[in-house]
């Protein structure tokens, strides 16, 4: 499994895909925070915070992560290299986890440079260091969990088709539904306790909760549960393959 994990990570960074993903994420956030004038610009707003990163990071991940995952299984199935992979001393679970963990490494590499933004915010605070550190740490953790959840959905989408475009669109739709779809149902279709239950089924409610700086075990369990469900779906999809 380690060899496959290393191979997947290497494939990201030996091609332009990994670099484009990281650059688009950082550029998209950086331009609005530091270059483009307006309320999202830290210097114009007068507030030293990373709100734009954590509010709009999920929207950027919504498109970038399906783009990362769309070829993971779909391309291997189309080229029939997945069949060759199955001849190796690897279980289906090993293959799923290797590809998923490789995607997590890419997400971490995309998030790490944003710590520069955090350092800049600290220096811009009045006085220096006047930043909600707990909320910021919670927001980083929440954004990582959100990205990890989108990744599990994207991996599943890639495992059920040989077409990368279909994989991308299916992952995009599923991520959107899990992120905001349940909120829409809870706010506009149901009310009271039923509406609350629907909202608790969506990512946004738990992401917003972690952003407050309190890591609630219920939120962590939610993210880990959704990730486990979609990785299990991926494993089941590979088990049902017909060569």
Buried (B, 14 or more C-beta within 10 A) or exposed (E): BEEBBEBBBEBBBEEEBBEEBBEBBBEBBBEBBBEEEEEBBBEEBEEBBBBBBBEBBBEBBBBBBBBBBBBBBBBBBBEEEBEEBBEEEBEBBBBBBBBBBBBBBBBEBBBEBBEEBBEBBBEBBEEEEEBBEEBBBBBBBBBBBBBBBBBBBBBBBBBBBBBBEBBBBBBBBBBBBBBBBBBBBBEEEBEEEEBEEBBBBBBBBBBBBBBBBEBEEEBBEBBEEBBEBBBBBBBEBBEEEEE
